[in-house]
Amino acid sequence: MFLDLIRRRNPALVEQAIALHQIGKLPANTYVVDLDAVEANTRHIAEVAAKFRLKAYAMTKQIGRNASYCKAIMRGGITTSVAVDMECARATQRAGMGLGHLGHLVQVPRFEAEAAASMHPENWTVFSQEKAMEAGAASAKLGRTQSLLARIVADGDTFYRGHEGGFPADNIVAVADAFDSVAGARFGGIVTFPSQLFDPRSRKVKPTPNLSTLQRAAEALAKGGRKDIEINTPGTTSAEILPMLAEAGATQIEPGHGLTGTTPLHAMEDLPELPAVIYLSEVSHLIGGEAFCFGGGLYIDPVFPDYQVRAIVSREPTVSDAALAPVDIPVPASIDYYGMIDASGRVKPRIGDSVVFGFRPQAFVTRAYVAGVAGLSRGEPVVETIHDALGRPADWPM
């Protein structure tokens, strides 16, 4: 979906990924990140967020919490992360980021509450009073008072299957009082996900009913005397939508794909954020009119309808149409050991050729490497880090 965009707007990323792979500097099955572009994208988002007095927390799971990626984000002006789970919190802290938000989307397991509290998160989201009590007890042991965000839900709200959970929004005042009654905790604000989504019909990002739920809850809290609260509004976040979120009363944003220029809106419009990530593979073998390339990170984000996957297949740095070939990849229910390149057309793959895809990644759910490459904007590419999908240094090459 993003390959044509990357070829047009950031061809050096494609070309240098091929060049570095062909001299043994990058492995197959790698998300390759343009760190210069990430830094510039982050700076733009941070500047627009500051204009609207929005606190920005970086979601790094999509790029596997790679340390060089985290450092590029910090150089761009966002110094704290939102951790989707405890492993995310650990990885981003190892990379030097502060912890801005924990517990959303994934709750903190019971016996990890003390570890979570020791990370001093600015915000800790809970879906139940039981989780509020766990967070409070763990924080109290450290002499802290933890700010808790309540995940809220109302009839008609939008949730992905498996993301459900939270407090009834029409009971938010009582929820806030209950949080304040927990030793080691205090009520800090409200959160949902997604508060906005890309609408394929209008080709725009539009609020979901969840955003109105946040607004109604904030109004109820204000009537109860609670006006200085955090309103966290994640989902499809780029600088383009920040005025809309500020007008809706948001105080916190959590850009993820916006940092790599790969939100659905980026596929439709040339936004200020530059596409900054490709997926790199290599031809393994040929059989029956197909060339098989190594998998491990062949992830198609279900936010898009089905489409014909294509890849650049070449040993020479190129973004030419002449190097494009159709590729079949395994269905999500299968293990993506390989992708299958059509070798019957004008592209004649050879074993060892580089293969470049333009996926919208979720690296942390794959077996892929993540490599940060600096210097592309200066024509001086340097591979800074090669980490696994969980943000740990990879044993490559041995």
C-alpha positions as CSV (number, residue, x, y, z in Angstrom):
1,M,0.0,0.0,0.0
2,F,2.8,2.4,0.8
3,L,5.5,1.3,-1.7
4,D,4.5,3.8,-4.4
5,L,4.4,6.6,-1.9
6,I,7.9,5.7,-0.5
7,R,9.3,5.3,-4.0
8,R,8.1,8.8,-4.9
9,R,8.7,10.7,-1.6
10,N,11.7,8.9,-0.1
11,P,13.4,7.0,-2.8
12,A,16.8,7.1,-1.0
13,L,15.3,4.8,1.7
14,V,14.5,2.1,-0.9
15,E,17.8,2.5,-2.8
16,Q,20.0,2.5,0.2
17,A,18.3,-0.4,1.8
18,I,19.1,-2.4,-1.3
19,A,22.7,-1.1,-1.4
20,L,23.3,-1.9,2.3
21,H,21.7,-5.3,2.0
22,Q,23.8,-6.2,-1.0
23,I,27.1,-5.5,1.0
24,G,25.9,-7.4,4.0
25,K,25.1,-4.5,6.3
26,L,21.4,-5.3,6.6
27,P,19.8,-8.7,7.0
28,A,16.7,-10.1,5.3
29,N,13.5,-9.9,7.2
30,T,14.1,-6.3,8.4
31,Y,12.1,-3.2,8.9
32,V,14.5,-0.5,7.8
33,V,13.9,2.9,9.3
34,D,15.0,6.3,8.0
35,L,16.1,7.9,11.3
36,D,16.6,11.4,9.7
37,A,13.0,11.4,8.5
38,V,11.7,10.1,11.8
39,E,13.4,13.0,13.6
40,A,12.0,15.5,11.2
41,N,8.5,14.0,11.4
42,T,8.6,14.1,15.2
43,R,9.8,17.7,15.2
44,H,6.8,18.7,13.1
45,I,4.3,16.9,15.2
46,A,5.9,18.2,18.4
47,E,5.8,21.7,17.2
48,V,2.1,21.6,16.1
49,A,1.2,19.8,19.4
50,A,2.9,22.6,21.4
51,K,1.0,25.2,19.5
52,F,-2.2,23.6,20.7
53,R,-0.8,22.8,24.2
54,L,-1.1,19.1,23.6
55,K,1.2,16.6,25.5
56,A,2.7,14.2,23.0
57,Y,3.6,10.6,23.9
58,A,5.3,8.4,21.3
59,M,3.9,5.0,20.4
60,T,6.9,3.0,19.4
61,K,5.5,-0.6,19.1
62,Q,5.0,-0.3,15.4
63,I,8.8,-0.1,14.9
64,G,9.6,-2.6,17.6
65,R,10.8,-0.1,20.2
66,N,14.2,0.1,18.4
67,A,16.6,2.1,20.5
68,S,17.9,4.3,17.6
69,Y,14.3,4.9,16.6
70,C,13.5,6.0,20.1
71,K,16.5,8.3,20.2
72,A,15.5,9.9,16.9
73,I,12.1,10.6,18.4
74,M,13.7,12.2,21.4
75,R,15.9,14.4,19.2
76,G,12.7,15.5,17.4
77,G,11.2,16.8,20.6
78,I,9.1,14.0,22.1
79,T,10.9,12.5,25.1
80,T,8.3,10.3,26.6
81,S,6.6,7.1,25.4
82,V,3.2,5.5,25.6
83,A,3.8,1.8,26.4
84,V,1.3,-0.6,25.0
85,D,2.4,-3.2,27.5
86,M,5.1,-3.9,30.1
87,E,7.7,-5.1,27.5
88,C,7.1,-1.8,25.7
89,A,7.7,0.2,28.9
90,R,11.0,-1.7,29.6
91,A,12.3,-1.3,26.0
92,T,11.6,2.4,25.8
93,Q,13.1,3.1,29.2
94,R,16.2,1.1,28.1
95,A,16.4,3.5,25.1
96,G,16.3,6.5,27.5
97,M,12.7,7.6,27.1
98,G,10.5,8.7,30.0
99,L,7.3,6.8,30.5
100,G,4.3,9.0,29.8
101,H,1.5,6.5,29.7
102,L,1.1,2.8,30.7
103,G,-1.8,0.4,30.9
104,H,-3.5,1.3,27.7
105,L,-4.2,-0.7,25.6
106,V,-2.9,-3.6,27.7
107,Q,-3.6,-3.6,31.5
108,V,-0.6,-4.2,33.8
109,P,-0.7,-7.8,35.1
110,R,-1.2,-8.1,38.9
111,F,2.3,-9.2,39.8
112,E,3.9,-6.6,37.6
113,A,2.3,-3.6,39.3
114,E,5.3,-2.9,41.5
115,A,7.6,-3.0,38.5
116,A,5.3,-0.7,36.7
117,A,5.2,1.7,39.7
118,S,9.0,1.7,39.9
119,M,9.1,3.2,36.3
120,H,7.2,6.3,37.6
121,P,4.7,6.6,34.7
122,E,3.1,10.0,34.4
123,N,-0.3,8.3,33.6
124,W,-1.5,4.8,34.3
125,T,-4.7,3.6,32.7
126,V,-7.0,1.1,34.5
127,F,-10.2,-0.6,33.3
128,S,-11.6,-1.5,36.7
129,Q,-11.5,-0.5,40.4
130,E,-9.5,-3.7,41.1
131,K,-6.7,-2.5,38.8
132,A,-6.9,1.0,40.4
133,M,-6.3,-0.6,43.8
134,E,-3.3,-2.7,42.4
135,A,-1.7,0.5,41.0
136,G,-2.3,2.5,44.1
137,A,-0.9,-0.2,46.4
138,A,2.2,-0.6,44.3
139,S,2.7,3.2,44.2
140,A,2.1,3.6,47.9
141,K,4.9,1.2,48.7
142,L,7.3,3.7,46.9
143,G,5.8,6.7,48.6
144,R,4.2,7.8,45.3
145,T,0.7,9.0,44.4
146,Q,0.0,7.7,40.9
147,S,-2.2,9.6,38.5
148,L,-4.8,7.1,37.0
149,L,-6.7,7.5,33.8
150,A,-10.1,5.7,33.5
151,R,-10.8,3.9,30.3
152,I,-14.4,4.7,29.6
153,V,-17.1,3.3,27.3
154,A,-20.6,4.2,26.3
155,D,-23.2,2.6,24.1
156,G,-22.4,3.1,20.4
157,D,-18.6,3.5,21.0
158,T,-16.2,1.8,18.6
159,F,-13.7,-0.8,19.7
160,Y,-11.7,-3.4,17.8
161,R,-12.5,-6.9,18.9
162,G,-10.3,-7.8,21.8
163,H,-9.9,-4.2,22.8
164,E,-13.0,-3.9,24.9
165,G,-13.1,-2.9,28.5
166,G,-13.5,0.1,30.8
167,F,-15.9,2.0,33.1
168,P,-19.4,3.1,32.1
169,A,-18.9,6.7,31.0
170,D,-22.1,7.9,32.6
171,N,-20.7,6.9,36.0
172,I,-17.5,8.8,35.6
173,V,-17.9,11.1,38.6
174,A,-18.3,8.2,40.9
175,V,-15.3,6.5,39.3
176,A,-13.2,9.6,39.9
177,D,-14.2,9.7,43.5
178,A,-13.4,6.0,43.9
179,F,-10.0,6.5,42.5
180,D,-9.3,9.3,44.9
181,S,-10.2,7.0,47.8
182,V,-7.4,4.6,46.9
183,A,-4.2,5.1,48.9
184,G,-1.3,5.8,46.5
185,A,-3.6,6.9,43.7
186,R,-5.6,9.9,42.4
187,F,-8.0,10.4,39.5
188,G,-6.1,12.0,36.6
189,G,-8.4,11.8,33.6
190,I,-10.1,9.8,30.9
191,V,-9.1,7.8,27.8
192,T,-10.5,5.8,25.0
193,F,-9.4,4.1,21.8
194,P,-9.9,4.8,19.0
195,S,-11.1,8.4,19.3
196,Q,-10.7,8.9,15.5
197,L,-10.4,6.6,12.5
198,F,-9.7,6.9,8.8
199,D,-12.9,6.9,6.7
200,P,-12.2,5.3,3.3
201,R,-15.2,6.9,1.7
202,S,-14.4,10.5,2.5
203,R,-10.6,9.7,2.6
204,K,-10.4,11.7,5.8
205,V,-9.8,11.1,9.4
206,K,-13.0,11.5,11.4
207,P,-14.0,11.3,15.1
208,T,-15.5,8.1,16.3
209,P,-18.4,8.2,18.8
210,N,-15.7,7.6,21.5
211,L,-14.5,11.2,21.1
212,S,-18.0,12.5,22.0
213,T,-18.1,10.1,24.9
214,L,-14.9,11.7,26.2
215,Q,-16.4,15.2,25.8
216,R,-19.6,14.3,27.6
217,A,-17.6,12.7,30.4
218,A,-15.4,15.8,30.7
219,E,-18.5,17.9,31.0
220,A,-19.9,15.8,33.7
221,L,-16.6,15.9,35.6
222,A,-16.4,19.7,35.2
223,K,-19.9,20.0,36.7
224,G,-18.6,18.0,39.6
225,G,-15.8,20.4,40.1
226,R,-13.1,18.5,38.2
227,K,-11.8,20.7,35.4
228,D,-8.1,20.1,35.4
229,I,-8.1,16.6,33.9
230,E,-6.2,14.8,31.2
231,I,-8.1,13.7,28.1
232,N,-6.2,11.2,26.1
233,T,-7.2,10.8,22.4
234,P,-5.2,8.1,20.5
235,G,-5.8,6.9,17.0
236,T,-4.5,7.6,13.5
237,T,-2.5,10.6,14.8
238,S,-0.6,13.0,12.6
239,A,-0.1,16.7,12.8
240,E,-3.0,17.1,10.3
241,I,-5.7,16.1,12.9
242,L,-4.3,18.0,16.0
243,P,-6.5,21.1,15.5
244,M,-9.6,18.8,15.5
245,L,-8.4,17.1,18.7
246,A,-7.6,20.4,20.5
247,E,-11.0,21.7,19.6
248,A,-12.6,18.6,21.1
249,G,-10.8,19.2,24.4
250,A,-7.9,16.8,24.1
251,T,-4.9,17.3,26.3
252,Q,-2.8,14.2,25.3
253,I,-2.0,12.7,21.9
254,E,-0.1,9.5,21.0
255,P,1.4,9.5,17.5
256,G,2.7,6.2,16.3
257,H,2.4,5.7,12.5
258,G,2.5,9.5,12.2
259,L,6.2,9.3,13.2
260,T,7.0,7.2,10.2
261,G,4.5,8.9,7.8
262,T,2.4,5.7,7.5
263,T,-1.1,6.6,8.8
264,P,-3.9,5.7,6.3
265,L,-4.2,9.4,5.5
266,H,-0.6,9.5,4.4
267,A,-1.5,6.9,1.8
268,M,-4.1,9.3,0.4
269,E,-2.4,12.8,0.8
270,D,1.1,14.2,0.8
271,L,1.3,15.3,4.4
272,P,4.3,17.0,6.0
273,E,5.5,13.7,7.6
274,L,7.7,11.8,5.2
275,P,7.3,8.0,4.8
276,A,10.2,6.6,6.8
277,V,10.1,2.7,6.9
278,I,10.3,-0.2,4.4
279,Y,10.4,-3.9,4.8
280,L,13.5,-5.6,3.4
281,S,13.7,-9.3,2.3
282,E,15.8,-11.4,0.0
283,V,15.1,-14.1,-2.6
284,S,15.7,-17.5,-1.1
285,H,14.9,-19.9,-3.9
286,L,12.9,-20.3,-7.2
287,I,10.4,-23.0,-8.1
288,G,7.4,-23.3,-10.4
289,G,7.5,-19.8,-11.9
290,E,7.8,-18.2,-8.5
291,A,10.6,-16.8,-6.4
292,F,10.4,-17.2,-2.7
293,C,11.6,-14.4,-0.4
294,F,12.2,-14.7,3.3
295,G,9.3,-13.8,5.6
296,G,9.0,-13.1,9.2
297,G,7.6,-9.6,8.9
298,L,5.1,-9.9,6.1
299,Y,2.4,-8.0,8.0
300,I,-0.6,-6.5,6.2
301,D,-2.4,-4.0,8.5
302,P,-6.1,-4.9,8.4
303,V,-7.0,-1.2,8.4
304,F,-6.8,-1.5,4.6
305,P,-9.0,-3.6,2.2
306,D,-7.3,-6.4,0.3
307,Y,-4.9,-5.2,-2.4
308,Q,-2.3,-6.6,-4.7
309,V,1.0,-6.6,-2.9
310,R,4.0,-5.6,-5.0
311,A,7.7,-5.3,-4.2
312,I,10.9,-4.0,-5.7
313,V,13.1,-6.9,-6.7
314,S,16.7,-6.0,-7.6
315,R,20.4,-6.2,-6.8
316,E,21.0,-2.6,-7.9
317,P,19.6,0.4,-6.0
318,T,16.4,1.4,-7.8
319,V,12.8,2.6,-7.5
320,S,12.0,1.9,-11.1
321,D,8.7,0.5,-12.2
322,A,10.7,-2.1,-14.2
323,A,11.8,-3.7,-10.9
324,L,8.2,-4.1,-9.5
325,A,6.8,-7.6,-9.2
326,P,3.5,-8.9,-7.8
327,V,3.8,-10.9,-4.6
328,D,1.5,-13.3,-2.8
329,I,2.0,-13.5,1.0
330,P,0.5,-16.1,3.4
331,V,-2.8,-15.4,4.9
332,P,-2.7,-14.2,8.6
333,A,-3.7,-17.7,9.8
334,S,-0.5,-19.1,8.3
335,I,3.2,-18.7,9.3
336,D,4.9,-16.3,6.9
337,Y,8.0,-18.3,6.3
338,Y,8.2,-16.9,2.7
339,G,6.5,-14.5,0.3
340,M,6.0,-15.7,-3.3
341,I,7.1,-13.4,-6.1
342,D,5.7,-13.8,-9.6
343,A,8.7,-14.7,-11.7
344,S,6.8,-15.2,-14.9
345,G,6.7,-11.5,-15.9
346,R,9.4,-9.0,-16.8
347,V,11.1,-9.2,-13.4
348,K,13.4,-12.2,-13.3
349,P,14.4,-12.7,-9.7
350,R,17.7,-14.3,-8.8
351,I,18.7,-15.9,-5.6
352,G,20.1,-13.2,-3.3
353,D,18.2,-10.3,-4.9
354,S,17.0,-7.7,-2.5
355,V,13.2,-7.4,-2.1
356,V,11.6,-4.2,-0.8
357,F,8.0,-3.9,0.4
358,G,6.1,-0.8,1.6
359,F,4.1,-2.2,4.5
360,R,2.4,-0.2,7.3
361,P,4.2,-2.1,10.1
362,Q,3.4,-3.5,13.4
363,A,6.9,-4.9,14.0
364,F,6.3,-5.9,17.6
365,V,4.0,-8.7,16.5
366,T,6.4,-10.2,14.0
367,R,9.7,-12.1,14.0
368,A,11.4,-9.3,12.0
369,Y,14.6,-7.3,12.8
370,V,14.3,-3.6,13.0
371,A,17.3,-1.5,11.7
372,G,17.8,2.2,12.2
373,V,19.7,3.9,9.4
374,A,21.0,7.5,9.9
375,G,22.4,9.9,7.3
376,L,20.1,9.2,4.4
377,S,19.2,12.9,4.1
378,R,22.9,13.6,3.6
379,G,23.6,10.7,1.3
380,E,25.8,9.1,4.0
381,P,23.8,6.1,5.3
382,V,25.0,4.4,8.4
383,V,23.3,1.4,10.1
384,E,23.0,2.5,13.7
385,T,21.2,-0.5,15.3
386,I,19.8,-3.9,14.5
387,H,17.3,-5.0,17.1
388,D,14.8,-7.7,17.4
389,A,11.0,-7.0,17.3
390,L,11.0,-6.3,21.0
391,G,13.7,-3.7,21.0
392,R,16.6,-5.9,22.1
393,P,20.0,-5.9,20.3
394,A,20.0,-8.7,17.7
395,D,22.7,-11.3,17.4
396,W,23.3,-10.5,13.8
397,P,25.7,-11.3,12.3
398,M,27.0,-13.9,14.7
